[in-house]
């Protein structure tokens, strides 16, 4: 998350979802579990990215862990395969699995 605008966009996604569902006349109930931060490069983060993450953590909406950026995810999307079947995709799968265990009922 390199841009504060991305953080604010994440906050607004729930409201936008509800508006669109209402326009369609569809049920608009939504239980917000939090915000997943994906595609995180595990190099040294910029000061802006660190500040954004701190702001998100302080909001109480952050769902831990961060989802790491892995080239395998983009590579297998092209072929329509699943990154979880590859060793290099296991860290991404593990992170999403940890989040799913926290939010799925």
C-alpha positions in Angstrom: 0.0 0.0 0.0 2.1 2.9 -1.3 -0.6 5.5 -1.4 -2.9 7.0 1.1 -5.6 7.1 -1.5 -5.5 3.3 -1.6 -6.3 3.2 2.1 -9.2 5.6 1.8 -10.4 3.6 -1.2 -10.4 0.5 0.9 -12.5 2.2 3.5 -15.1 3.2 0.9 -15.5 -0.2 -0.8 -18.2 -1.3 1.7 -20.4 1.7 1.2 -20.0 1.5 -2.6 -21.0 -2.2 -2.5 -24.2 -1.3 -0.5 -25.1 1.5 -2.9 -24.8 -0.8 -5.9 -26.8 -3.6 -4.3 -29.5 -1.1 -3.4 -29.7 0.2 -7.0 -30.1 -3.4 -8.2 -32.8 -4.0 -5.6 -30.7 -6.8 -4.2 -30.1 -7.5 -0.5 -27.4 -5.2 0.7 -26.5 -6.6 4.1 -22.7 -6.8 4.5 -20.7 -7.7 7.5 -17.3 -6.0 7.2 -14.6 -8.2 8.6 -11.8 -5.7 7.8 -9.2 -4.9 5.2 -6.8 -7.3 3.6 -3.5 -5.7 2.4 -2.2 -7.7 -0.5 0.7 -7.6 -2.9 3.1 -6.4 -0.2 6.7 -6.3 -1.3 8.9 -7.7 1.5 11.7 -5.3 0.8 12.2 -2.1 2.8 8.8 -0.2 2.7 8.6 3.5 2.0 7.8 5.8 4.8 4.4 6.5 3.3 3.6 2.8 3.1 4.6 2.3 6.7 2.5 5.3 7.8 -0.5 3.9 5.9 -0.1 0.5 7.5 0.1 2.1 11.0 -3.0 4.1 10.2 -4.8 1.0 9.1 -3.7 -1.0 12.2 -4.9 1.9 14.4 -8.3 1.8 12.7 -8.9 -1.7 13.9 -9.8 -2.8 10.4 -6.5 -4.4 9.4 -6.7 -8.1 8.9 -3.3 -9.7 9.7 -1.2 -11.1 8.1 0.0 -9.0 5.2 -0.3 -10.9 1.9 3.1 -11.0 0.3 3.8 -10.1 -3.3 4.9 -13.2 -5.2 5.6 -13.3 -9.0 4.1 -16.8 -9.2 0.6 -15.3 -8.5 0.7 -13.1 -11.6 2.5 -15.8 -13.7 -0.2 -18.5 -13.1 -3.1 -16.1 -13.6 -2.0 -15.9 -17.3 -2.4 -19.7 -17.6 -5.5 -19.9 -15.5 -3.8 -22.1 -12.9 -3.9 -21.7 -9.1 -0.8 -20.4 -7.3 -1.5 -22.5 -4.3 -0.4 -25.7 -6.1 3.1 -24.3 -6.3 5.7 -24.1 -3.6 6.5 -20.5 -4.4 2.8 -19.6 -3.9 2.6 -21.2 -0.5 3.3 -18.0 1.5 0.4 -16.3 -0.2 -1.9 -19.3 0.4 -0.9 -19.5 4.0 -1.6 -15.8 4.6 -5.0 -16.0 3.0 -5.8 -19.1 4.9 -4.9 -17.4 8.2 -7.2 -14.5 7.4 -10.0 -16.9 6.3 -9.9 -18.7 9.6 -10.4 -15.4 11.4 -13.3 -14.2 9.4 -15.3 -17.1 8.1 -18.1 -18.4 10.4 
